[in-house]
Amino acid sequence: MDRFQIQCILSTGQADLQLDIKKMPGEKGPCFMITEKGLFKGYLASQKNGVFKIIGEASYNDHDISLIAHQIAHVHR
């Protein structure tokens, strides 16, 4: 399993996130399972246009998701 760590300053403060790259049925781009402090926080899927979308429910607001997506794009090329 491919896994990496990122740090983001989110609306709740500094967050150390673990991202696991997953293959999700029906999704063309890479998907990432987000874990914070050992707790599952949601899935992000990369779209063809480079924008990330939430799969299911997530524990983060839209602004936080864009910050996380920016960090993913910077780290995971």
Phi and psi in radians as a Rosetta constraint file:
Dihedral C 1 N 2 CA 2 C 2 CIRCULARHARMONIC -1.478 0.35
Dihedral N 2 CA 2 C 2 N 3 CIRCULARHARMONIC 2.313 0.35
Dihedral C 2 N 3 CA 3 C 3 CIRCULARHARMONIC -2.534 0.35
Dihedral N 3 CA 3 C 3 N 4 CIRCULARHARMONIC 2.496 0.35
Dihedral C 3 N 4 CA 4 C 4 CIRCULARHARMONIC -2.593 0.35
Dihedral N 4 CA 4 C 4 N 5 CIRCULARHARMONIC 2.884 0.35
Dihedral C 4 N 5 CA 5 C 5 CIRCULARHARMONIC -1.989 0.35
Dihedral N 5 CA 5 C 5 N 6 CIRCULARHARMONIC 2.524 0.35
Dihedral C 5 N 6 CA 6 C 6 CIRCULARHARMONIC -2.383 0.35
Dihedral N 6 CA 6 C 6 N 7 CIRCULARHARMONIC 2.782 0.35
Dihedral C 6 N 7 CA 7 C 7 CIRCULARHARMONIC -2.094 0.35
Dihedral N 7 CA 7 C 7 N 8 CIRCULARHARMONIC 2.350 0.35
Dihedral C 7 N 8 CA 8 C 8 CIRCULARHARMONIC -2.374 0.35
Dihedral N 8 CA 8 C 8 N 9 CIRCULARHARMONIC 2.601 0.35
Dihedral C 8 N 9 CA 9 C 9 CIRCULARHARMONIC -1.731 0.35
Dihedral N 9 CA 9 C 9 N 10 CIRCULARHARMONIC 1.843 0.35
Dihedral C 9 N 10 CA 10 C 10 CIRCULARHARMONIC -1.759 0.35
Dihedral N 10 CA 10 C 10 N 11 CIRCULARHARMONIC -3.122 0.35
Dihedral C 10 N 11 CA 11 C 11 CIRCULARHARMONIC -1.085 0.35
Dihedral N 11 CA 11 C 11 N 12 CIRCULARHARMONIC -0.396 0.35
Dihedral C 11 N 12 CA 12 C 12 CIRCULARHARMONIC -1.639 0.35
Dihedral N 12 CA 12 C 12 N 13 CIRCULARHARMONIC -0.020 0.35
Dihedral C 12 N 13 CA 13 C 13 CIRCULARHARMONIC 2.009 0.35
Dihedral N 13 CA 13 C 13 N 14 CIRCULARHARMONIC -2.892 0.35
Dihedral C 13 N 14 CA 14 C 14 CIRCULARHARMONIC -1.113 0.35
Dihedral N 14 CA 14 C 14 N 15 CIRCULARHARMONIC 2.331 0.35
Dihedral C 14 N 15 CA 15 C 15 CIRCULARHARMONIC -2.262 0.35
Dihedral N 15 CA 15 C 15 N 16 CIRCULARHARMONIC 2.284 0.35
Dihedral C 15 N 16 CA 16 C 16 CIRCULARHARMONIC -1.762 0.35
Dihedral N 16 CA 16 C 16 N 17 CIRCULARHARMONIC 1.935 0.35
Dihedral C 16 N 17 CA 17 C 17 CIRCULARHARMONIC -1.927 0.35
Dihedral N 17 CA 17 C 17 N 18 CIRCULARHARMONIC 2.488 0.35
Dihedral C 17 N 18 CA 18 C 18 CIRCULARHARMONIC -1.864 0.35
Dihedral N 18 CA 18 C 18 N 19 CIRCULARHARMONIC 2.303 0.35
Dihedral C 18 N 19 CA 19 C 19 CIRCULARHARMONIC -2.099 0.35
Dihedral N 19 CA 19 C 19 N 20 CIRCULARHARMONIC 2.225 0.35
Dihedral C 19 N 20 CA 20 C 20 CIRCULARHARMONIC -1.897 0.35
Dihedral N 20 CA 20 C 20 N 21 CIRCULARHARMONIC 2.221 0.35
Dihedral C 20 N 21 CA 21 C 21 CIRCULARHARMONIC -1.381 0.35
Dihedral N 21 CA 21 C 21 N 22 CIRCULARHARMONIC 2.193 0.35
Dihedral C 21 N 22 CA 22 C 22 CIRCULARHARMONIC -2.204 0.35
Dihedral N 22 CA 22 C 22 N 23 CIRCULARHARMONIC 2.666 0.35
Dihedral C 22 N 23 CA 23 C 23 CIRCULARHARMONIC -1.741 0.35
Dihedral N 23 CA 23 C 23 N 24 CIRCULARHARMONIC 2.162 0.35
Dihedral C 23 N 24 CA 24 C 24 CIRCULARHARMONIC -1.993 0.35
Dihedral N 24 CA 24 C 24 N 25 CIRCULARHARMONIC 2.369 0.35
Dihedral C 24 N 25 CA 25 C 25 CIRCULARHARMONIC -0.997 0.35
Dihedral N 25 CA 25 C 25 N 26 CIRCULARHARMONIC 2.305 0.35
Dihedral C 25 N 26 CA 26 C 26 CIRCULARHARMONIC 1.483 0.35
Dihedral N 26 CA 26 C 26 N 27 CIRCULARHARMONIC -0.093 0.35
Dihedral C 26 N 27 CA 27 C 27 CIRCULARHARMONIC -1.828 0.35
Dihedral N 27 CA 27 C 27 N 28 CIRCULARHARMONIC 2.293 0.35
Dihedral C 27 N 28 CA 28 C 28 CIRCULARHARMONIC -1.452 0.35
Dihedral N 28 CA 28 C 28 N 29 CIRCULARHARMONIC -0.727 0.35
Dihedral C 28 N 29 CA 29 C 29 CIRCULARHARMONIC -1.549 0.35
Dihedral N 29 CA 29 C 29 N 30 CIRCULARHARMONIC 3.106 0.35
Dihedral C 29 N 30 CA 30 C 30 CIRCULARHARMONIC -1.166 0.35
Dihedral N 30 CA 30 C 30 N 31 CIRCULARHARMONIC 2.599 0.35
Dihedral C 30 N 31 CA 31 C 31 CIRCULARHARMONIC -2.080 0.35
Dihedral N 31 CA 31 C 31 N 32 CIRCULARHARMONIC 2.641 0.35
Dihedral C 31 N 32 CA 32 C 32 CIRCULARHARMONIC -2.269 0.35
Dihedral N 32 CA 32 C 32 N 33 CIRCULARHARMONIC 2.248 0.35
Dihedral C 32 N 33 CA 33 C 33 CIRCULARHARMONIC -1.588 0.35
Dihedral N 33 CA 33 C 33 N 34 CIRCULARHARMONIC 2.211 0.35
Dihedral C 33 N 34 CA 34 C 34 CIRCULARHARMONIC -1.751 0.35
Dihedral N 34 CA 34 C 34 N 35 CIRCULARHARMONIC 2.277 0.35
Dihedral C 34 N 35 CA 35 C 35 CIRCULARHARMONIC -2.237 0.35
Dihedral N 35 CA 35 C 35 N 36 CIRCULARHARMONIC 2.348 0.35
Dihedral C 35 N 36 CA 36 C 36 CIRCULARHARMONIC -2.247 0.35
Dihedral N 36 CA 36 C 36 N 37 CIRCULARHARMONIC 2.172 0.35
Dihedral C 36 N 37 CA 37 C 37 CIRCULARHARMONIC 0.927 0.35
Dihedral N 37 CA 37 C 37 N 38 CIRCULARHARMONIC 0.675 0.35
Dihedral C 37 N 38 CA 38 C 38 CIRCULARHARMONIC 1.387 0.35
Dihedral N 38 CA 38 C 38 N 39 CIRCULARHARMONIC 0.035 0.35
Dihedral C 38 N 39 CA 39 C 39 CIRCULARHARMONIC -1.880 0.35
Dihedral N 39 CA 39 C 39 N 40 CIRCULARHARMONIC 2.332 0.35
Dihedral C 39 N 40 CA 40 C 40 CIRCULARHARMONIC -1.103 0.35
Dihedral N 40 CA 40 C 40 N 41 CIRCULARHARMONIC 2.290 0.35
Dihedral C 40 N 41 CA 41 C 41 CIRCULARHARMONIC -2.086 0.35
Dihedral N 41 CA 41 C 41 N 42 CIRCULARHARMONIC -0.180 0.35
Dihedral C 41 N 42 CA 42 C 42 CIRCULARHARMONIC 2.478 0.35
Dihedral N 42 CA 42 C 42 N 43 CIRCULARHARMONIC 3.101 0.35
Dihedral C 42 N 43 CA 43 C 43 CIRCULARHARMONIC -2.084 0.35
Dihedral N 43 CA 43 C 43 N 44 CIRCULARHARMONIC 2.468 0.35
Dihedral C 43 N 44 CA 44 C 44 CIRCULARHARMONIC -2.078 0.35
Dihedral N 44 CA 44 C 44 N 45 CIRCULARHARMONIC 2.456 0.35
Dihedral C 44 N 45 CA 45 C 45 CIRCULARHARMONIC -2.124 0.35
Dihedral N 45 CA 45 C 45 N 46 CIRCULARHARMONIC 2.358 0.35
Dihedral C 45 N 46 CA 46 C 46 CIRCULARHARMONIC -1.483 0.35
Dihedral N 46 CA 46 C 46 N 47 CIRCULARHARMONIC 2.287 0.35
Dihedral C 46 N 47 CA 47 C 47 CIRCULARHARMONIC -1.688 0.35
Dihedral N 47 CA 47 C 47 N 48 CIRCULARHARMONIC 2.907 0.35
Dihedral C 47 N 48 CA 48 C 48 CIRCULARHARMONIC -1.011 0.35
Dihedral N 48 CA 48 C 48 N 49 CIRCULARHARMONIC -0.587 0.35
Dihedral C 48 N 49 CA 49 C 49 CIRCULARHARMONIC -1.441 0.35
Dihedral N 49 CA 49 C 49 N 50 CIRCULARHARMONIC 0.070 0.35
Dihedral C 49 N 50 CA 50 C 50 CIRCULARHARMONIC 1.560 0.35
Dihedral N 50 CA 50 C 50 N 51 CIRCULARHARMONIC -0.092 0.35
Dihedral C 50 N 51 CA 51 C 51 CIRCULARHARMONIC -1.482 0.35
Dihedral N 51 CA 51 C 51 N 52 CIRCULARHARMONIC 2.523 0.35
Dihedral C 51 N 52 CA 52 C 52 CIRCULARHARMONIC -1.711 0.35
Dihedral N 52 CA 52 C 52 N 53 CIRCULARHARMONIC 2.534 0.35
Dihedral C 52 N 53 CA 53 C 53 CIRCULARHARMONIC -2.229 0.35
Dihedral N 53 CA 53 C 53 N 54 CIRCULARHARMONIC 2.697 0.35
Dihedral C 53 N 54 CA 54 C 54 CIRCULARHARMONIC -1.405 0.35
Dihedral N 54 CA 54 C 54 N 55 CIRCULARHARMONIC 2.406 0.35
Dihedral C 54 N 55 CA 55 C 55 CIRCULARHARMONIC -1.855 0.35
Dihedral N 55 CA 55 C 55 N 56 CIRCULARHARMONIC 2.100 0.35
Dihedral C 55 N 56 CA 56 C 56 CIRCULARHARMONIC 1.301 0.35
Dihedral N 56 CA 56 C 56 N 57 CIRCULARHARMONIC -2.612 0.35
Dihedral C 56 N 57 CA 57 C 57 CIRCULARHARMONIC -1.700 0.35
Dihedral N 57 CA 57 C 57 N 58 CIRCULARHARMONIC 2.568 0.35
Dihedral C 57 N 58 CA 58 C 58 CIRCULARHARMONIC -2.231 0.35
Dihedral N 58 CA 58 C 58 N 59 CIRCULARHARMONIC 2.786 0.35
Dihedral C 58 N 59 CA 59 C 59 CIRCULARHARMONIC -1.587 0.35
Dihedral N 59 CA 59 C 59 N 60 CIRCULARHARMONIC 0.122 0.35
Dihedral C 59 N 60 CA 60 C 60 CIRCULARHARMONIC -2.113 0.35
Dihedral N 60 CA 60 C 60 N 61 CIRCULARHARMONIC 2.649 0.35
Dihedral C 60 N 61 CA 61 C 61 CIRCULARHARMONIC -1.434 0.35
Dihedral N 61 CA 61 C 61 N 62 CIRCULARHARMONIC 3.038 0.35
Dihedral C 61 N 62 CA 62 C 62 CIRCULARHARMONIC -1.048 0.35
Dihedral N 62 CA 62 C 62 N 63 CIRCULARHARMONIC -0.690 0.35
Dihedral C 62 N 63 CA 63 C 63 CIRCULARHARMONIC -1.114 0.35
Dihedral N 63 CA 63 C 63 N 64 CIRCULARHARMONIC -0.790 0.35
Dihedral C 63 N 64 CA 64 C 64 CIRCULARHARMONIC -1.092 0.35
Dihedral N 64 CA 64 C 64 N 65 CIRCULARHARMONIC -0.690 0.35
Dihedral C 64 N 65 CA 65 C 65 CIRCULARHARMONIC -1.073 0.35
Dihedral N 65 CA 65 C 65 N 66 CIRCULARHARMONIC -0.719 0.35
Dihedral C 65 N 66 CA 66 C 66 CIRCULARHARMONIC -1.162 0.35
Dihedral N 66 CA 66 C 66 N 67 CIRCULARHARMONIC -0.623 0.35
Dihedral C 66 N 67 CA 67 C 67 CIRCULARHARMONIC -1.156 0.35
Dihedral N 67 CA 67 C 67 N 68 CIRCULARHARMONIC -0.747 0.35
Dihedral C 67 N 68 CA 68 C 68 CIRCULARHARMONIC -1.105 0.35
Dihedral N 68 CA 68 C 68 N 69 CIRCULARHARMONIC -0.790 0.35
Dihedral C 68 N 69 CA 69 C 69 CIRCULARHARMONIC -1.056 0.35
Dihedral N 69 CA 69 C 69 N 70 CIRCULARHARMONIC -0.700 0.35
Dihedral C 69 N 70 CA 70 C 70 CIRCULARHARMONIC -1.074 0.35
Dihedral N 70 CA 70 C 70 N 71 CIRCULARHARMONIC -0.767 0.35
Dihedral C 70 N 71 CA 71 C 71 CIRCULARHARMONIC -1.137 0.35
Dihedral N 71 CA 71 C 71 N 72 CIRCULARHARMONIC -0.699 0.35
Dihedral C 71 N 72 CA 72 C 72 CIRCULARHARMONIC -1.058 0.35
Dihedral N 72 CA 72 C 72 N 73 CIRCULARHARMONIC -0.824 0.35
Dihedral C 72 N 73 CA 73 C 73 CIRCULARHARMONIC -1.067 0.35
Dihedral N 73 CA 73 C 73 N 74 CIRCULARHARMONIC -0.622 0.35
Dihedral C 73 N 74 CA 74 C 74 CIRCULARHARMONIC -1.259 0.35
Dihedral N 74 CA 74 C 74 N 75 CIRCULARHARMONIC -0.662 0.35
Dihedral C 74 N 75 CA 75 C 75 CIRCULARHARMONIC -1.572 0.35
Dihedral N 75 CA 75 C 75 N 76 CIRCULARHARMONIC -0.754 0.35
Dihedral C 75 N 76 CA 76 C 76 CIRCULARHARMONIC -1.773 0.35
Dihedral N 76 CA 76 C 76 N 77 CIRCULARHARMONIC 1.682 0.35
